[in-house]
Amino acid sequence: MNVTKDALRNEVRYLAEEAFHRKLISGFGDGPDANEYQIVFQGKPRHFPLEEAHSFLVNLLFNNQDN
């Protein structure tokens, strides 16, 4: 895995931790493939490519900001 993928995976992990602490997701972790990430959303585990996981989490956090 190259540095860019490592950086993206670290960013996704950080966003997932934030979403988890805000109770927006109920779980997260590495997917079965090195380019996937698993996010448990609304009780269902979902496997996303890293880029999609990043977009999903950014949108989820943005749409659930505290005003």
N, C-alpha and C positions, 0 to 999 in steps of 0.2 A: 504494500500500500504506500502511496507517495505522500509527501508532506501535505499537499492540498487536501487529500482525502482524510488524513489524520486531523487536520485543522477543522474540516467540516464536521467530522464525527464528534470532535470535542465541543464544537459549537452546538450541535444537535443535543448532545448529552446535557450541556448547561441549560439549554432552553427546556428540555424535558424535565430536568430537576425543578426548574422554576414553575413550570406548569403543574407538576406533581404537588409542590408545596402550596400552590394556590387551589388545589383540589379540582383542577380542570381535566386531569387525566388520572387514572388509577394505577398505572404502571408503565414501565419503559425498560428498554435494554437492547443489546445488540441482537440483530436478526440472525437467521441461519446462514445468510450469505454475508460476506464481508462488506458488501455495498448496500446492505439493508439495515433498517432500524425498526424495532417493534415498539409500538405505542398502544397502550390499552386505553381506549376512549369509549365512553358510554358502555363499559363492561365487555367490549369486544376487542380482542387483540388484532392489531392491524400491522402488516408489514409494508414499509415504505422504502423506496430507494432513498439514499441520504438526502438528495436535493429536495425531494418531495416531503420528507420528514421535517426538514428545515422550514420549508414554506408553510406546512401545516401548523407547526408550533408557533411560528412568528404570527400567523393570522389568528390562531387561537388566543395567544397572549394579548395581541393588539385589540381584538374584539371583546376582551374581558378585562380591560383596564379598569382600575378603580379611579373614579373621577374625583 
